[in-house]
Amino acid sequence: MKEFLKDLNKAFENKVRLGIMSVLMVNESVDFTELKNLLGVTDGNLAGHIKYLEKSEFISFEKAFIDNKPNTKYMATKKGRDAFTRHIKAIENLLK
């Protein structure tokens, strides 16, 4: 049992962070508004969880202007993809 638990990552225990990573694993990039709408969370809630994942180096971002409006896109980093894949595999193994 200990073997399965070692790859569970506290960063993904929160449902919003789990949702963010799930979306970013299947999309090359997603902007802030799309993430907010997909997850059904407030701006402040999403921003806090994004900051947590950024500090963990699990996601990165690009800022740009589209029609003179700021737009921030988020992407999963290699470190984030690897950690999330291990986390999901650990859950799958635990359920077997």
C-alpha positions in Angstrom: 0.0 0.0 0.0 2.8 2.4 0.8 4.2 1.9 -2.7 1.0 3.3 -4.2 0.8 6.3 -1.8 4.3 7.6 -2.5 3.3 9.0 -6.0 0.1 10.8 -4.7 0.8 14.5 -4.9 -0.7 16.9 -2.4 -0.8 19.6 -5.2 -3.6 17.6 -6.9 -5.7 16.8 -3.8 -7.8 19.9 -4.3 -10.6 19.5 -6.8 -9.9 22.8 -8.6 -6.2 22.1 -9.0 -7.1 18.5 -10.2 -9.5 20.1 -12.7 -6.9 22.7 -13.9 -4.3 19.9 -14.5 -6.9 17.6 -16.1 -7.8 20.4 -18.6 -4.2 21.2 -19.3 -3.2 17.6 -19.9 -5.6 17.3 -22.8 -5.1 20.8 -24.3 -1.9 22.5 -25.5 -3.0 25.7 -23.7 -6.1 27.2 -22.2 -6.8 30.8 -21.3 -7.9 32.1 -17.9 -11.5 32.7 -18.9 -12.0 29.3 -20.5 -10.5 27.6 -17.5 -12.8 29.6 -15.2 -15.9 28.7 -17.3 -14.9 25.0 -17.6 -14.3 24.7 -13.8 -17.2 26.9 -12.7 -15.0 28.9 -10.2 -14.5 32.6 -9.4 -11.6 34.6 -10.7 -10.0 34.8 -7.3 -10.4 31.1 -6.5 -8.9 30.2 -9.9 -6.1 32.7 -9.6 -5.1 31.3 -6.2 -4.9 27.7 -7.4 -3.0 28.8 -10.6 -0.5 30.6 -8.4 0.0 27.4 -6.3 0.6 25.3 -9.4 3.0 27.9 -10.9 5.1 28.0 -7.7 5.3 24.2 -7.9 6.4 24.6 -11.5 3.6 22.4 -12.7 2.2 25.0 -15.1 3.5 27.9 -17.1 1.9 30.9 -18.7 2.1 33.3 -21.7 0.7 36.8 -21.6 -0.5 38.5 -24.8 -3.0 41.1 -25.9 -5.9 40.2 -28.2 -7.8 43.1 -29.5 -6.1 45.4 -26.9 -7.3 43.1 -24.1 -4.9 41.1 -21.9 -5.0 37.4 -22.4 -3.1 34.8 -20.3 -2.7 31.2 -21.6 -1.7 28.4 -19.3 0.2 25.2 -20.2 1.2 22.2 -18.2 5.0 21.9 -17.9 6.9 18.6 -18.4 7.4 18.5 -14.6 3.7 19.0 -14.1 2.7 16.4 -16.8 5.0 13.9 -15.2 3.8 14.6 -11.6 0.1 14.5 -12.7 0.6 11.2 -14.6 2.2 9.6 -11.6 -0.6 10.9 -9.4 -3.3 9.5 -11.6 -1.5 6.1 -12.0 -1.2 5.9 -8.2 -4.9 6.4 -7.9 -5.6 3.8 -10.5 -3.3 1.3 -8.8 -4.9 2.0 -5.4 -8.3 1.2 -6.9 -7.2 -2.2 -8.3 
